[in-house]
Amino acid sequence: MVADKKDVENKEYRLPREVKDALQAVASEWEDVIDSKALQVIPLKGAMTNEVFQIKWPTRAGGPSRKVVVRIYGEGVDIFFDREDEIRTFESMSRHGQGPLLLERFRNGRIEEFICARTLSACDLRDPEISVRIAAKMKEFHNLEMSGEKKAWVWDRLRNWLSACKRLASPVEAKSFGLDVIEEEIMLLQKQLSRGDEHIGFCHNDLQYGNIMIDEETRSITIIDYEYASYNPIAYDIANHFCEMAADYHTETPHILDYSKYPGVEERRHFLQIYLSSSGEKPSDTEVETLLEDVEKYTLASHLVWGLWGIISEHVNEIDFDYMEYARQRFQQYWLTKGRLLG
């Protein structure tokens, strides 16, 4: 997410009183803050579920500003996830030394620790040095022991979101997207992709560039924003990450996807070799090739998930984003690649 330099007094970015009170409570704990009410609000672009702001306070003796991040939850998006589950995941991540600390909660949002790191840009995902670090961090993330049943939750999510789409979409929209056949597609994918020996890990499920940060000095990677996190096949999480390489949410047309940017087979293979070897053991060629094939097939599940997400978001989210066109592209890519990937 990129800071928008609009002035704090711009009415569009004035925070609700409840949020300001929570921020002042946090700042009052810091002795070096001159005035807990003298906060600067900087909107951060790139979020499609929440409104996100960086908050700054001047400190005594001209020292560095105190900073936090505020997330104000989007209206209607509770249809996608349980906020209490997300907070539990957030707190558990902190205990595991992952991500920012939770500083305060308010009715429709939270205040997080500010991480002194840079949020990645779209082109960073294809940077070889950064990609290697993301691969190793994903492996670490997938190995976390978290609460929840260790199973492939993607199939439940697909069916739940399909039901929501059918409730929300108009007859014209439902026909346009072929929602009447998606249940059959979900059943087909589950049958084709599920295996008794597939590796289930704790997955982020939304590893786009805006949810990855890098410390410019240490080059360490931090994964943030766990709204969609759950146990799932690790191949699905990696597939979803590869699909995100087609996106750039910081252009004049942030909904447009460019699948020419999808990583080639050698780039994908190298990523998986790093991923599998990051725990210290060299993977066999068979392990790499099997995961490579599984990841490619799970891109189909990713397309359906985010296609359905787009349709729902069009009806419940007020953020300025062409959700319907985004959904259309994800479904188009599903139908375009299904025959080749499933054979």
C-alpha positions, 0 to 999 in steps of 0.5 A, spaced: 500 500 500 502 506 498 501 513 502 497 518 499 500 525 501 493 528 501 492 533 507 490 531 514 484 536 514 481 533 507 474 532 510 474 525 506 479 523 511 477 525 517 476 519 522 470 517 526 470 520 534 471 512 536 477 511 532 480 518 534 479 516 542 482 509 541 488 512 537 489 517 543 489 512 548 494 508 544 499 515 544 498 517 551 502 511 553 508 514 549 511 519 554 515 522 548 509 524 544 508 531 545 500 531 544 496 525 543 491 529 539 496 532 534 495 526 529 497 526 522 492 521 518 495 518 511 491 514 507 494 508 504 492 505 497 491 498 495 486 495 500 480 492 497 476 490 503 478 495 509 480 502 509 487 503 511 491 509 514 498 510 517 497 515 523 503 519 525 505 523 532 510 528 533 515 527 538 519 531 543 526 534 541 525 533 534 525 525 534 522 520 529 515 520 529 511 515 533 507 511 528 501 506 527 496 503 522 489 503 523 484 499 519 477 500 518 473 494 516 469 495 510 461 495 510 458 488 509 465 484 508 463 480 514 460 475 509 467 473 507 470 471 514 469 472 521 472 478 524 473 474 531 477 469 528 481 474 524 483 477 531 485 470 534 489 469 528 492 476 528 494 475 536 496 468 535 501 470 529 504 475 534 505 470 539 509 466 533 513 472 532 509 474 525 507 480 523 505 486 527 502 487 534 495 488 536 495 495 540 487 496 540 481 495 538 474 499 536 467 497 534 469 496 526 476 496 526 483 495 530 490 499 531 496 495 529 503 496 530 507 500 525 512 496 521 518 499 519 518 496 512 516 497 505 510 494 502 512 491 496 510 493 489 507 489 483 514 488 480 517 486 486 514 479 486 518 478 479 524 480 482 529 474 483 532 476 490 525 478 493 521 472 490 527 467 493 525 470 500 518 470 499 518 462 497 522 461 504 517 465 508 511 462 505 514 455 507 515 458 514 508 460 514 505 454 512 509 450 518 506 454 523 501 450 528 495 454 529 488 453 531 483 450 526 481 443 523 487 441 518 483 440 512 482 443 505 478 449 507 478 452 500 472 447 498 467 450 503 469 457 502 467 456 494 461 453 496 459 458 501 461 464 497 457 461 491 451 461 495 452 468 497 453 470 490 446 466 488 443 470 493 446 477 491 446 477 484 441 479 479 438 474 474 442 477 469 449 477 473 447 470 474 446 468 467 452 472 465 457 469 470 454 462 469 453 461 476 448 455 475 454 451 473 459 453 478 457 448 483 459 442 478 465 445 477 467 446 484 465 438 485 470 437 479 476 440 481 475 437 488 475 430 485 481 432 481 485 436 485 484 432 492 489 427 494 490 423 501 497 425 501 497 432 499 500 437 504 496 441 508 499 447 511 496 454 515 495 458 508 495 466 507 490 465 502 491 472 499 498 473 498 498 479 493 504 484 493 500 489 498 500 483 503 508 482 503 513 487 506 520 487 506 525 491 511 530 494 506 536 493 511 535 486 513 531 484 507 527 480 511 520 479 509 513 480 513 507 477 511 501 481 513 493 481 513 490 475 515 483 476 514 482 470 509 488 465 512 486 458 514 488 451 513 489 449 506 493 445 501 499 449 500 499 448 493 493 452 493 496 458 497 502 458 492 498 458 486 494 464 488 501 467 489 503 466 482 496 468 480 497 475 483 503 476 479 498 478 473 495 484 478 497 491 479 492 495 484 496 501 483 494 503 476 489 507 473 485 501 472 487 497 478 482 491 476 485 489 470 489 483 470 495 482 465 496 474 465 502 475 460 506 477 467 504 470 470 511 466 471 514 462 466 515 454 468 522 455 470 521 461 474 515 457 478 520 451 478 525 455 481 520 458 486 518 451 488 525 449 489 527 454 494 520 453 498 522 446 499 529 446 500 528 452 505 527 447 511 534 444 510 533 438 506 534 438 498 528 436 495 528 430 489 526 432 482 520 428 483 517 432 489 519 439 485 515 436 479 509 434 483 508 440 486 509 444 480 503 440 477 499 441 483 500 448 483 498 449 476 491 445 477 490 449 483 490 456 479 483 454 477 481 454 484 484 461 485 480 463 479 473 461 482 475 463 489 476 470 487 471 470 481 466 469 486 469 474 491 468 479 486 461 478 484 459 479 492 464 485 493 460 489 487 454 488 492 457 489 499 463 493 498 463 501 497 471 501 495 472 504 488 474 498 484 471 495 478 469 488 482 465 485 476 470 486 471 475 483 475 470 477 477 469 476 469 477 476 468 478 471 473 472 466 470 475 467 463 482 465 465 478 459 469 475 457 462 481 458 458 486 454 462 481 448 465 482 444 459 489 444 458 490 443 466 485 438 467 487 434 461 
